[in-house]
Amino acid sequence: MSEDTILRVDGVTVRFGGVTALDAVSFEVAKGSVHAVIGPNGAGKSSCFNVLSGVYRPVAGSVRYAGRELVGMAPHRIAALGVSRAFQNLALAGDQSVAENLMVARHHLTRAGFVATGLRLRSARNEERRHRERVREIAGFFDLGDRWDVPVGLLSYGERKRVELARALAAEPELLLLDEPVAGMNHHESWAMARQIRRARDEIGVSVLLIEHDMPMVMALADRVTVLDFGRRIADGTPAEVSADPEVIRAYLGADEPTSDTTAGDDSANAGSGTVGATTDGTATDGTTTAEHV
Ligand SMILES: Nc1ncnc2c1ncn2[C@@H]1O[C@H](COP(=O)(O)OP(=O)(O)OP(=O)(O)O)[C@@H](O)[C@H]1O
């Protein structure tokens, strides 16, 4: 595995009875990149994330991260190696403050045990203060500084999503797995979240792998995109490459043949602009409004 690769998925196959959710899927995530896995409903995106985070064990294939094989490893061990997952509907504790929710994510980094902390030993107090300062910094990074003591249940939906992202980063991961980070958000919140993901990559230095349905957002945010359809990898490349790929366009259009009397090429071009189409600068390929710049 090259030094520039943080994660290598190789020939991963997942089956549920007669359904092949993932069929020998391979791709590599480059260090410091934002990499998206996309695909129509049922393509295998969630199954892929569940393999990466240790929830599912594939029947074949390997997942290499930082020189380790992740297949067969328990989720908490994978997390402890620096792979943090957010937005999988893991509820935040609504009656606890932003601070408390973020501090929980740091427990595995805490050296002083509960007994030392309970006895208020000086070393434990110092360590807790250091963690608290770092977590405050992360909260500030996501504009949650003035929400520090507010119970999460009182925050807006967009703010709660930011707390989830901050909580995943509070674990100081090297690789962040994001499950549909902008699901349920309005246009404005989605683009604010996209900018924050990019800033986390640029300023905290974390590599990001995400699954997402919001195509203009993916196309503007990701450096590289892997496309799944019916469990198979059908494309892998830059946003511009995959959005021009006829097989990707067909998968999103849901048709193998042109349905009108237009040529296949024209049909593809139209499908591209209406479905997967957005250029990497966030402009729709059909010229309609899509996106602010991330
Ligand atoms: N626990 C399970 N038991 C049985 N079949 C499953 C299970 N999980 C996923 N599948 C099947 O595996 C295939 C891939 O599903 P998966 O949820 O991974 O796709 P997805 O791309 O995440 O879909 P969506 O975008 O709708 O969330 C589907 O046919 C799905 O019905």
The ligand as a MOL file (V3000), in Angstrom:
LIG
                    3D

  0  0  0     0  0            999 V3000
M  V30 BEGIN CTAB
M  V30 COUNTS 31 33 0 0 0
M  V30 BEGIN ATOM
M  V30 1 N -29.1490 -6.4460 7.0150 0
M  V30 2 C -29.5430 -6.7550 5.7690 0
M  V30 3 N -30.2660 -7.8720 5.5210 0
M  V30 4 C -30.6430 -8.2020 4.2730 0
M  V30 5 N -30.3770 -7.4650 3.1820 0
M  V30 6 C -29.6730 -6.3390 3.3650 0
M  V30 7 C -29.2290 -5.9090 4.6610 0
M  V30 8 N -28.5450 -4.7540 4.5270 0
M  V30 9 C -28.5700 -4.4530 3.2090 0
M  V30 10 N -29.2430 -5.4010 2.5120 0
M  V30 11 C -29.4480 -5.4360 1.0500 0
M  V30 12 O -28.1880 -5.2210 0.4500 0
M  V30 13 C -28.3070 -4.3580 -0.6610 0
M  V30 14 C -27.4280 -3.1240 -0.4360 0
M  V30 15 O -28.0010 -2.3490 0.6180 0
M  V30 16 P -27.2910 -1.0740 1.2450 0
M  V30 17 O -28.1580 -0.6170 2.3700 0
M  V30 18 O -25.8850 -1.3720 1.5350 0
M  V30 19 O -27.3810 -0.0410 0.0220 0
M  V30 20 P -27.3140 1.5560 0.0470 0
M  V30 21 O -26.5750 1.9360 -1.1890 0
M  V30 22 O -26.7590 2.0200 1.3310 0
M  V30 23 O -28.8410 1.9430 -0.0810 0
M  V30 24 P -29.5980 3.3060 0.4020 0
M  V30 25 O -29.0530 4.4110 -0.4070 0
M  V30 26 O -31.0240 2.9930 0.0570 0
M  V30 27 O -29.3490 3.4370 1.8720 0
M  V30 28 C -29.7790 -4.0280 -0.8020 0
M  V30 29 O -30.3330 -4.9030 -1.7420 0
M  V30 30 C -30.3110 -4.2770 0.5890 0
M  V30 31 O -31.6780 -4.6400 0.5280 0
M  V30 END ATOM
M  V30 BEGIN BOND
M  V30 1 1 1 2
M  V30 2 1 2 3
M  V30 3 2 2 7
M  V30 4 2 3 4
M  V30 5 1 4 5
M  V30 6 2 5 6
M  V30 7 1 6 7
M  V30 8 1 6 10
M  V30 9 1 7 8
M  V30 10 2 8 9
M  V30 11 1 9 10
M  V30 12 1 10 11
M  V30 13 1 11 12
M  V30 14 1 11 30
M  V30 15 1 12 13
M  V30 16 1 13 14
M  V30 17 1 13 28
M  V30 18 1 14 15
M  V30 19 1 15 16
M  V30 20 2 16 17
M  V30 21 1 16 18
M  V30 22 1 16 19
M  V30 23 1 19 20
M  V30 24 2 20 21
M  V30 25 1 20 22
M  V30 26 1 20 23
M  V30 27 1 23 24
M  V30 28 2 24 25
M  V30 29 1 24 26
M  V30 30 1 24 27
M  V30 31 1 28 29
M  V30 32 1 28 30
M  V30 33 1 30 31
M  V30 END BOND
M  V30 END CTAB
M  END
